[in-house]
């Protein structure tokens, strides 16, 4: 079966059509073309035309909703990262245990480093992801005595 693209109709290229996302402009162009090519003796029924306009309005609404959801998703992601950052900073001076693949590391959090857009707890010279945190203990007595 030989299928040619719409743009190359009659060219015999044999390329298959790939599904593409249709937007408002495409829908409006299709509607205008339909009106321009309609049979003047049998014009589009009023009900059909109104239904197509309603579909166009629905498409516009869905596109606007999708854009707002993307904005909301970005805002929530930013808020979660900020919250994680504040949680990590609140652990400075605390004795924590983090879980690695086959072992656990316990030590005092001496700082926070941001890597790959996420806060990492500094324990000694190593940085650990906040998601690896297993246990938090009260403030380290060594740091409390130094501060006195």
Helices and strands as residue ranges (DSSP letters): H 24-37, H 46-90, E 94-99, E 104-115, E 118-123, E 126-129, G 130-132, E 133-139, H 141-147
